[in-house]
Amino acid sequence: MKTPIFISLVILLIMSACSLPFGMAVETAVPEPLPVVETVPAPVVETPAPIIDTPALTVEQALNATYTLASNDGGQMEYGLVDGGYQNGSDPAAVGYAAVFILRDQIALGDINGDGAGDAVVPVGLNFGGTGQFVFLAALLNQGGLPVHAAPATYGLGDRPMVQALTIENGKINLSATVSGPNDPACCPTNPLTMTFEYNEMGYRVLHVTTTTPTGLVRQISISDPAPEASVGPQVIISGSTTVGPFENTLLYRIYGPDGMAVTEAGFMVQNEEIGQPSTFALPLDFAALGLSGRIRVEIAELSMADGSTLMLDSIYLNVK
């Protein structure tokens, strides 16, 4: 019979198709991994500081610059100096006589207006005959490498001061001198003085002053809080101390607006154990009541009751929110 044989052959074919040798795996297509792309951050390129190629002013330029100073008729005049001097006339007693000189050992060089170019601050003396020799600090600004002096870039130090040091550091002008006190003869100043200035388009701005008492104590005001350039609210307390108690325990404060103009001033009391001794102060201020915001300056000082000169002063810039 053919049918059983046919069925047997079919079964054998099916069994042989389902049986693979041991250990033989069925190959499965595995996709290749994608290449890893490493992301490299872009290099940080720092913007280089601007290169100031304007040459700094020199002592020689200061000695031969033109200065705008008082004239003997009460106005102002430009004086062109040659090697540190100028003279109109030979007789100090004659009408119109004028002589200008420079304290050449105390010329300070450095940038005072923040443009990166080296300027100069020059102690310039002026004499119209007689014994008076009035000295001024004249700021020479560097304009394209040339010295330019224009009012109001002058600060008076009085008659025959003795200037010990004049320097420019970090844009600030530092002066150490001996000047005339209220009881000094004009010839012989005895009052030690230090001052720190800054310069802007409005001229000199006094930031700090110390003087010395007849007994040799240094008068100094130190503002301790807030920190310089601090951001503050509309109400703030200015705290600090003095090395010597002010006259009648009274100091003066002034507030300057963002435009540099004085807004208000008033006296206030300090605290100490005894008149004349070191003192402390805590001055509450309300900038909102004055309509002030932005960068303002607070100045605290003692003025001489004898002649109105500044005996000690400190100041601070604040950013009022």
Phi, psi and omega in degrees: 000136185274334187296312179300322179297318180297318180295320180297319179296320179298317181297318180298320179295319180295318181293321180291329179289329184272350184253112175257152178301147181297134178093351179273118182264153176278124182289131178241132181291121179253124180294141178291140180295147177290145178296141179278122179259114181275125180273118180259121180298146179295138180298142178278121181255112180283138177286118182294147177296145180299138180272120178267109182259008177285125180295142179292152176294154182241166176300319180300320177295321179296323181288343183237024181272172175255129184242139176263111184226176179296148175253166184284359175257011177092355178262214177231155185211149174269129180245117176271110184274148174235118182052042173084012182213158175210141177212132175245105183093160181250346182254110180300340181273351183281152177294135178089358179295139176207140176224136179236138180218163181239137171281086195292340179280353186240024176286127180257136180242138178157168181280123180245351181241011171077013180266002178086351180262139184289121178258195178210147170239126192235126172281112185247130179258150183224131180224130178250028185100159183080195186267343184292129177228097187269130186250138181232148169270117182252126179269123174258117178269144181273110178241098181065031180088001181248143180280130179231122176246126179219138175302144013262035184280055179215139178228125184277137177252002178092193185273122174052049174289157174254109182270115180272324183205142176216117184224162173238121180224124179053040178081355180258147180257124183245129183237137170232123186207168170243122185238169182286133171270176184297337182251007181276142167293153186301333184285337197225080179292144181228003188261104177294140187216137167235144180218146171238130181240161159234161181238137170217190185296344178270356180111206180283145173230122182280127181254330185204139179219137167231148172225178183237138179286165177302337179268004175093008177275137179276125174275126180208136173256135178232116174277122184257337182205136001289175176286154177304137179067017179294149171273125185229162175279185183290341175242137183209156174245124177266118182247151178180195184210166174231147179283334179227135178295135180288165179302129182054027177055033185238130172246167178243136172244147173230145176240130179248135180283179179302336179276002179084000181269143179293134181258316182201161174207154180193161175271158175207161186265149172256170179242133173203170182279335183206143180306133178091346181277165176308145187225167175233163177212153175220102188257110176280134179231144179240096181289330179297321180295336179265358181070031185255140170207166183091199184275115181236169179232135176247130182239133178236131188211162165242129178255145179293132176287343182279315185223004178079003179288161181277122179271322175201150185202142169220157182213163182211140172266136177229151176253105186272124181284000000 
